[in-house]
Amino acid sequence: MDEPLRSEHVMVVAIDFGTTYSGYAFSLGSEFESEPTKISSNKPWIASQGLVSHKTPTCVLLKPDKSFYKFGYEAEDKYNEIAESQDDDHRKYYFFRRFKMILHTRPHLHRETTIEDETGKSLTAKTIFVHGLRFLKDHALNTINSQGKAVDELDIHWVLTVPAIWSDGAKQFMREAALKAGIESNNLSIALEPEAASVYCKFLPSHQLSESSASQSMFKPGVKYMVVDLGGGTADITVHKVESGKKLCEIHGPSGGAWGGTKVDEAFMNFLNEIFGEKLMQKFKNECMEDAIDLYREFEVRKRKVALDMSETPWMAIKIPVALFELYKEKHGCCLKEDIEKNEMYKDRIKCKADKLQIDSKLVQSFFKKSLDDLAEHMRDIIGEMPVRGTDTFIIVGGCAESEIVRDTIKKKFSNMKIVIPFDAGLAVLKGAVIFGHYPMVVSSRVCRRTYGVAVSKIFVKGQYADDRMEKVGGREIVRNVFHKYIQLGAPTEVGHAVTSLPLTAQRGESQARIRIFSSTDKHPQYVTEKGCCYLGEIIINLPQNEQSEQSREGQVEVKMKFGGTELAVEAIEKSSGKSYKSRFDFLSCS
């Protein structure tokens, strides 16, 4: 019999800071214990055009002096309003949209990483993330107070959702941004997006999970299922196995790629570049920003209606701003309609009618093809791996799970699998993050996503190391930069599993000691300099002031790295006294 649920916190507030849309949700600990899925979220966000959604666009608008101005739909609408003034005032403002993916795509992420706004002006990415997180935090607190659930802010535990495929550095970046936004680090957890969705589905009553009969038995002990979180930027995949009680264990580490909804948007924009010309589209964006934003919104609405079978709707009509048609005529001396009728490639696939561009449904479906094919191929590869074999159920969540063509394509490509899509698929991650905040041990173990270790020097052994690696130092033959492994890629790891590193040498007078950490995509790396290995960051241990004058304490301090959680953790302990030193990872150093 399952033990009754107990919350660790008075209240949990989760923030889903997404690539395209953001929102928040919350619940009291007492509510969680009696009804885990009783979760409140922000009121629907409303745009000036009457668009209503459970999340608001991840857009940040700053004033010319770089101070915060607006977020979400309000940022888009205000920027539109400024752009309509016709005096180029909008170019003095800073407007950022869809910037989250930089944390996944930028190869050398650090604290001073910069991003460009819609007009090419640069600011540090940390500044923009802080503004967005602070807005969502303050908005959540106001909503909670307005609902009569006034709670001391110190009693609130915050949860930030991140893609499971993100690097350790990207997670640290979000944690540091949250701290600057006013969220205490001790009151913050990081939740992995597909994992949060899995947790939510596990607690959701079966009749709310899906119309499919698969939901009746999919959470029995021993059952394996794949969670596919299709967000705006990434497709994030994890495979879970149900354990006894209310717990889950991860049997395949996080994987995926940049196959989210923004890839479809990119394909559409590339299509417009072909039709109107890339330079003209850039001019349109620069001179008619308000119209460009309206066009983005128009496609966002239309693409949700694209299905695999569009025999009854062979054309999709997209409203094109008049300004874009006028720019085309100004450049080419004729209207687009005339040129389309002469174009052998598009004359039967595109029609111009008034202010609409009618696009053949097969052409529209092609905007989805590349990302869906890449996603399906990756899912098929995972199913074939040994630990995952026997998995017969997919749980599809995320904003893109509400797209007909996405659902239909997955069902067609995996006709032998049970497909479960919760009714509120777009909020599954957010609500699951709230449950995770109350009950973090719901996931008891995870699969290590990389091999971790340090660089050491070892005695040269002929045959074990390459001859050209041998160096003579003080009469000894040694090999430098050997990868000393602590934990291996793919290893099942219980939450909090600690691995003791080499004893730390703390020299006299030092206030800090540092250990350089390396990681590898190989299970058995030999050197930290080989392909697939990279310098990950440092463990930094702050040494007590009153002990700085002591002699070197070689071997007296041991450092424990803790794996299995959503973030790497570290602890430094003095052997003789058992005293714990303040220590942390730093993955964001510029060096």
N, C-alpha and C positions, 0 to 999 in steps of 0.2 A: 504494500500500500504506500502511495506517495506521501511524503511528509508535507504538512501545510506550508504554503509559501510565506516567507518573511522578507520584507523589504529592508535594505540596508540604509535607506534614506527617507527623510520626511517627504521630500518631493524630488522628482527627476524631470528635468527639461532637456529634450533632445533637439539639436539643430542640424538640419540637413542642408549644408551649404553646397548646392549642386552646381554643375557646369552651366545648365540652362535655367533651372528654377531652384528656389530655396524656400524653406518653411521651418516650422517648429511644432513640437507636440509636448505634452506634459501630463503627469498624473501624480497624485498623492500616494505615499507609501500605503496608507490604509486602504485606498481604492485598489491598489495593485494586489494586496493580500486577499481581498474578497472577490475581485473581478479583474484579472490581469490585463484584459484587453479593453477596459474602460479607460480610454485615453482621449484627452481633449487636444484639439489642434487650433491653430490660428483661424480666425474667421476668413471666409473666402476673400481673396484679393480682387479688386475691381479696377480695370483699366478704363481710360476715357472713352474708348470705343465700345464699352459695354462688355468686354471680355471678363469672364469670371473664372477663377481657378483656385485650387487649394494651395498652390504655391505661387510665388511672385518671381519674375525674372531676376536672375543674378546680375544685376546692373548697378553700378555705383556712379553717381554724379557728384563731382567736386566743383566748388566755386573756383574762379580764377586764382584766388589766393591759396588754393589747394585744401581748403577746409571742407568738411563734409556738407553735402546739400540734400541729396535724395537717394533712395534705394528702391529697386524693383520697378513696378509699373509707374510709380511716381517719378522715378528717375527718367524713364523713357518719355513720359508725357511732358515733363518739365523741359527736357532737352528738345523735344519737338517744338514746344512753345517758343523757346529761345531761338531755335533754328528758323522759325517762321518770321522772325523779325526782319529778315532780309539785309542785315548789316554785318553779317559774319560774327556776331557776338558769340555764337555757339562755339567757335573755334578757340575762344579764350577759356572755356570750361573744359573739364576733364571728364570724359565719359568712357567708362570701362564696362564691357560686357563679355560674357563667356571666357573668363580669364582663368578659371580654376585649372584647366588642363595643363597650364604651364608647370604645375607641380609634378605632373607625370611625364611631360615631354622634354623638359629642360634637363640636359644630361648632367650639368654641374650646378645643382641647386645650392644656393647659399643665402645668407641673410640680406645681402645687398642686390639680389637678383631683381632686375627691372622688367616692367612690361609697358607696352605702348597702348594708349587709348585709341579711340576710333579715328582721331585726326593725326596720330603719329607721335604725340607727346609722351614722354617717358616719366614714370615714377617707380619707386621701389614696390615690388609686388606685396611686401609685408604691409605697407601703408594701406593698400586697397583692401586686402583681406581683413585687416583690423577694422576698418570702417564698416565693412559689411557685417562682420560678426558682432560688432558693438550695436549696430542697428537692430539686428535680429534678437540679441540678448535683451535690449531695452524694450523692444516691442513685446517680447514674450512676458517680461515682468509686468508691463502695463496691462496686458490681457489677463494675466493671472489675478492681478489686483481687481480688475473690473468684474471678474467673475466671483468675487468674494472669497477667493482662496488665498488670502494674504498670508505669506510665509516669509519668515526672516530669510534674507538672501543667503546668509551663511548656512542655512539648512537646506539649500538647493544643491543638488548634484547635477552637473551639466554633462551632456554626452554629445560629442561631435562625430558625425558619420564621415568615413573616408572610404574610397575604393580599396578593396583588399589587396589589389595589385600594386598599390603605392609603395614607394621606397620608405625606408626608415627615416630618411631625411625629410621627405614630404610630410610624414606624420608629425615629426618634431616641428616643422615649419608651422603647421596648423596649431599645435599646442602653444607655441610661442606667440602666435598671432592672437589666440584666445586670451592668453595672459595679458597682453597689451590692451585687449578689448574689455578687460575688467573681470575676467573669470579666473579665480584662483586655481593654480595648477593642482592643488590637493583635492579640489572639488570638481575635477574634470576627468572624464574617461574618453578614450577613443574607441568607437565601434566600427567594425568592418561592415560595409554595406550589405553584401550578400548574406553574411552571417546574421545581421540584424533582421533581415527579411525572413530567414529561416526560423529564427526564434519566434517572430510574430506568427508565422503560419503554424508553428507547433502549438502555440497557445490558443489559436483561433478555433472556435467551435467548427466542426466539420461542415455544417450546413452553410457557414459563412465563407468557407475556404474556396469551394468550387462546386459547380453543378456535377462534377465528375464523381463517380462512385469510388475513384482511387483515393479520395481524401479520407474515406472511412477507416482504412487500415494502414495508411502510409507512415504513421507515427508509432507503430508498434516496435518494441525493442528488436534490434537486429536489422531493421529496414534501412536501406541506403537510398538517398535521393540527391539529385543535383539541383542546386539553386543557381539560376541564371538571372542576374540583376542587370537589366538593360536601361542604363541611365542616358543622360544627354551626351556625356563625353565618352564613357567607357562601357564595355560589356565585362562584367565581373562575375567569375564563376567559382563556386566552391561545392565540394561534395561532402555531405554529412551522413553519419550513421547514428541511428537512435540508440541510446543506451537505456538502461533501466532507470526508473524514476522520471524526472523531467529533463534529463541532460542529453546533450549531443556531443559527438566527437567528430572532428574533421578527419577525413580519410584521404583527401586530395587537397593539396595546398592551393591557395588563391592563384588564379590565372585569368587571362583574358587579353583585351587589347582595346585600342581606340576605335571601337565599332558601334558607338552609340548614335543617338539621333543627330548629332552635329555632322556626322559623315554624310547623312542624307542631305542636310542643309548645304554642305559643301558641294555635293553633286549637283544640286539645283542651281547654286550660284555659278558653278562652272558652265552649266547649260546656258545661263543668262549671259555669261561672258562670251560664249560662242555666238549667240544670237545678236547681241548688241555690241560686242567688242569689249575687251578687258579695260582699255583706257577710258572708253565712254562710261563703263560701269563705275570706274573709280571716280570719274568726274561727277557722275550722278550722286555718288555717296558723299563726295566732298561738298557739293553745292546744294544738295537736296536731302540733307540728313533726315529730316522729318518724314519725307516720302520713303526713304530707304528703310526706316524703322517700321513704317506701315506695311511695306512689302514683306519684311521678315515676319511680322505678325500674321499677315495673310497666308503665307506659306505654312506657318506653324499650325494654323487651323486646318488648312486643306489637306496637309499630308496625313493627318490622323484618319482621314476617310479613305485612304488608298487601301485597296484589298487585292488579294491574289486573283480573285475572279471579279472583273469589272465589265462583264459582258453587257450589263444593263446600263452602265455609265461609261461609254467608250472614250469620253473626253473629260478632262479636268480643267475648269475655268479658274484662272488666277487673275485677280484684278491688278493691273499694272498702272502705277502712277502716271498721270498725263505728262508730267515733266520728263519722264524717261523716253516716252515716244517723241516728245518735242526735241530732246537732245539728239535723238537718232536722226530725225528729219533735218535738223540743223547741220549735222555733220555730213550726211549722205545726199541731201538734196531731194530725197523722196521718203515716203512713209515706209515703215517696217512691213506693212501688209504687202506692198508691191514687191519688195525684195524677197519676202518669204515665198511668194507665188512663183518666183523664178529659181528658187533654191531647190536643187534636185534632192538634197538630203532631207529637207524639212517640209517641203511643200504639201505633203500628204500627212504630216504629223503635227503641224502647228497651224492654227487659224487665228487671225486677228479680227475681233469683233468688238467695235466700240472701244471701251477701256479694258477689255478682257483679252488675255492670251489663252486660247484653248489648246491644251496639250494632249496628244494621244495618250491614252491610259498606259499603253505598253512602254512608252517613253518615260512616263512618270514612275512606273514600277522599276525601271532600270536605275533610278536614283537610289533605290534600296539594295540593289543586287550585290554590289561588292561587299558591303558590310555584312549582309546576311549570309553570303557564301562563306566569308572568312569565319563568321561566328559558328556556322554549322560544321565547318571542317574542324574547328578547334574542339567543339563539343564531341564530335565523333572520335577524335584522337583521345580525349579523356576517357570516354566510355571503354575504350579498348585497353586501358592500363589495368594492371593486375589488381590493385586494391579496390578499384571502382567496379570491376566486373560483377554483374548481378544487380546493378542499379537499373531500375526500370521506370523511374518517375522523374520528371522535370518539374520544378516549381519556377514559373516565369514571373518576375516582378519588375518594378521600375516603370518610369514614365512611358518608355517605348513598348512595354507590354500591353499598353492600351491601344496600340496600333494594330489594325486588322491584318495588314499584310505581314507584320512580324509574327503575330500569332498563327496565321494560316500557313506561313512558310515553315515554321518550326514543326507544326503538326504534320505537314506534308513530308518533310524530309525525315521525320522520325515517327512514322506511322505506327511503329510497333511499341512506342513508349507511351506511358500515361502522362498527359500534359495537365498540370494543375496551375490555374491562374486565379489568385484571390480576387474578389470583387473590387477591393481597393488597392489594386496592384501598385498604383503610383505612390501610395502612402505606406506601403508595407515596410520599407526600410526605416522610415521615420518613426513609426509606431513600435517597430521591433527594437529600435535603439532605446526607447523609453523602458521597455521591459528589461533589456540588457542592463540598463543603469540600475534598476532595482535588484536584479538577480544576475550579476556578472559571471557566476560560476555555472550558468546554464550550459556553456560550452566548456567541457572539462579538459579537452586536449586539442591541439592543433598540429599540423604538419609543418616542420621547419622549411621555410621557403628558400633558404640559401645555406651554404656551408660557412660557418663563422670560425675565425681563429686569429692568431697573431703571428708576426714574423719573428723567427728565432734563428740563431746560428747553431749549427751542429757539427760534430766531428765528422770529417769526410770519410766515407766508407766507399771504397771502389766497387763499382757495380750497382750500388744503391743510388749514387748521384752521378751526374754527367761529369766527365773529367774536367771540362772547361768551367765548371762551377767551383772547383777547388781553389782556395786561397791559403797562403802561408802567413800565419800571424803568430809572432812570438815563438816560432819553432813548431807550432801546431798546424795541422792541415784541417781547415774548416770549410763549411759551406754556409753562406749567408742567405737571408731571405727565404728560409724554409717555412712553409705554411704549417704551423702547429694548430691542428684542428681541435675545436671544442665541441662542435655539434655539426651534424651532417645534413645536407640537403635531403628533404623527404623523410626525415626521422620523426615518428610520432612523439610528441612532446607534451607532457602534462603541464597545465597552467602553473607557473611559478617554479618549474623545474630549474634548479640552479646548477651551474657548472663553474667550478673553481678554476680561476686562471692561474698563471704563474705567480709566485709570491712577488709582491711589490717591493721595490727598493726605493725608500724615501730618504733622500740625502739631507744632511744637516742644513738648516736654514731655508729649506724649500717650503712654500705655502701650499703648493699644489704638486700632485704627481699625475702623470699621464701615461696611458697605455694605448698604443695605436691598434685599431681593430681592422681586420680585412675580411672580405667576404668573397665567395666564389659561386658560380653557377654549376660548378663541377662537384661531384660527391667526394672525389679524392684528389684535390689539388696538391701539387708537390711544392710549388714556389708561389710566393705572393705576387711575383712579377709576370706570371704566365697569363695567357689569354683566358678571359672569363673571370679573372680575379681583379678586385679593385680595393683601393683604400676606402674604407667605409666611414671612419671617423675615430674619435678618441673617447676613451673613458677618462673622466677628470675627477680626481679625488681631492677634496679640500682638506688639508691637514690642520689640526687645531693649532692656534697661535702659541699656546703655552708649551707646545712640544717642538717648535721649530728649532730651538737651540740644542736639542738632543743630538746625539751622534746618529749616523746612518742606521736606520732600523731595517736592514736587509732581512727579508724573509719573515718579518713580524706582522705584516699586513697582507691579508689575502683578499682578493677581489672575486666576487661571485657575480657572474652574468646570469640573469633569469630569463628563460625562454618560455614559449607557450602562450604568452599573453598577446594582446593586440599590439603592444609596443614592447621593445626590448627594455629590460630594467637592469640595474646594476647596484651592487651593495659592496662596500669595503669594510672589513672587520679586522680589528687588531686582535691577534690570536690570544695574547696573554690576558687581556681584560674583557674581551668580548665586545668592546666598544665599537659602535658602528660610525663610520665617517660619512659625511655628506658626499655623495658621488653621483655622477650623471654621465650620460652619453652626449657627445656633441657631433652631429652628422652634418652641420651646416657651416663649418669653418671654410673660409675662402682659400686656405692653404692646401 
